[in-house]
C-alpha cells in the first residue's frame, strides 16, 4: 500500500506542477477568453440545477462526494495504520547494525522444527515487538502418539536456541499450537466400554 500511496502523491504533485503554471499562463495571456470560457461552463452547470433534474444532480453530487471521501479515508488509514516490520534488528552485533528478514526467520524455524521426529507439518508466524524482540507462534501437526509435554518443551528449547543463540534476536514469547495427525485405521483401537 505504501507504493500505491507514494504513486498517488507523485502523480498528484506532477499534475499540479504542470497544470497550475499552464492555467496561470493561459489566464494571464488571454484573460477575457479564459473568463468567457469559465462563464460558459458556469452557464452549462446552471442547466443541471433546473427543477426537473435538480434532485438527480443532488443525488449524483452526494454519491460522487462520498466516493471521493471514502477513497481519501482509505488512503489516510493505509498511511496511518502501523505496518508489520519486514526486518528484525539483530541484537548481538558489535560495531554496526544487522537486520534479518522476517521471512528468513520463518523459513529457518520451519526447517529446524520439521527435522524433529514425530512432526508432520509446521507453520510459523513471527511478530516484531517494535525493536524489543519477537513473538513466535508455531502451529505443528504431530504423530498421534506423541508425548505432548515433552514435545512442547523440545519445540520451545529448539526455538529459543535458534532465535537467540543462532540468529541473535531477543525472543519474548513462544506459543505452540499442536494438532495431531489422524490415526491410521490399523493403529486406532477404541477403548473397551467400562461397566
N, C-alpha and C positions, 0 to 999 in steps of 0.2 A: 504494500500500500504506500510505503514511503516513496518508491519510484514513481508511482502514479501521481501522488501529491506534488512531487518535485516537477514532474512533466506538466501538470496543470499550471503551476506557478510560473514556469518558464514560458509556456505558451501565452498566458495572460500578460506577462511582462513584455514579451516580444510584440504582441498585438498592440498594447498601449504605446510601446516605444515607437512603432511605425505609424499607428493610426492617429495619435494625438498631433504630431508635427504636421502630418498631411492635412488633417482637418483645419488646424490653425492657419496653415499657409493658404489653403483654399479660401477660408473666411477672410483673411487679410487682403488677398489679391482680388477676390470677387465678392465683396461684402453684399452688394444688392442682389446678385444672383443667388448667393447662399441663403440670404434671408427669404427670398421669393420661393426657393425650393423648400425651405423649412416650413413656410406658410402653407404651401400646397399640401405638405404632409399633415399639418395640423387640421386643415380642412377635410382631408381624407379620413383622418381619425375621428373627426367630429361626426362623420356619417355613421360610424359604428354606434354612436350613442343616441340614435333616434329611438322613439318609443317602441317600435316593433322588434328591434334587435338588442335593446338595452339589457334585458335580462340575460341573454346569452353572452353578451360581452362581459358582464359581471362574473358569470359562472366560469367562463374561459379564463378571465383575468385572475380569479382566485385560484383556479386549478394550476395555472402556469406559475403563479407566485408560490404556491405550496410546493410544487415540484422543485423550484429553484431553492427554496428554503430547506427542503429535505436533502437535496444534493449538498448544499453548503454545510448542513449539520453533520452529514456523514463524513465529509472531508475533515471537519473540525474534530469529530470523535476519533477518526483514524489517526490524526496527528497527535491528539492529546492522550489517548489511552497508552498505558505502558506496553512496551514491546518486550517479547522474550529475548534475552540475550542469546546471540548465536555463538559467542565465545565466552570462556570462563578463564579468569586470571589464575595462573599457576602461582601458588603461594611460596613454594620453596625454591626461589630463584634469586641469586645474589648478583648485584651489579647490573641488573636490567629487568626487563619485563617479558614474560611469555604468556601467551594465551592459547587455549586449546578449544577447538570447535566442539560444540555440544554433540554433534553427530559422531565425532570421533570417540567421545566418551561412551556414547550409547553403543556404538559398534564394538568397542573393546569389551565392555561389560557383557554384551550378548555373547561374544565369542568365548570369553572366560567361563561364564556360567553354563553355556551349552556343552562345555567339555566335561562338566561334572557328571558322575554316574547318576542314573535314575531321573535325569532331566530330559524331557522330550521336546519342550518348546519354551522359549523365553522371549519376553518383551520388556524393554526398559524405557523408563521416562526419567529425564533429568531436568530439574528445575533450579535455576540460579536464584540465590538469595541476595542479590544486589552486592556482589563482591565479598559476601560473608560466607562463602561455601555453597554447597549444593545439597539438594534433597534428591534421593534416588528412590524410584518406585519400580519394583520388579514384579512382573506377572509371569509366574512359571507354571508349567504343566509338568507333573511328575508321574513316575510309575505309581500304580495304585497301592503298592505295598510299602512305600517309603515311610521312614520314621520322620514325622513332621517336625518335632522339636530339634532333632539332630540335624536335619537338612536345613532348617531355618538358620540355626547357628552357623552351619558351614557356609551358607549363602552370605550371611551378614559379614562373616570374617573375610570371605573372599572379596566382597565389595569394598570393605574398609581397606584391605591390603592393596587392591588395585587403585582405588581413588586416592588415598592418602599417601601411600608409600611409592607406588609406581608412577602415578600421574602428578603428585604434588599438589593436590587440590583438597581443601578442607571439606570434610563430609559432615553435614549436620544430622541428617536423619535417613534411615533406610526403612522402607516399607516393603514387605514381601507378601504378595497375594499368591496363594498356592491353589492350584486346581489339579485334581487327579485325572490322568488319562483313564478311559473306560477299561474295565476289566475285560480280559479275553474270556470268551464263553467257557473255555475249559478250566480257567482259573477260578471263576466265580462259583462259590459254594454257599448258598444261603444257610444261615444258622438254623438248626432244627428248632421247631417251636417248643417253648417251655411250658410245662403244665403246672 
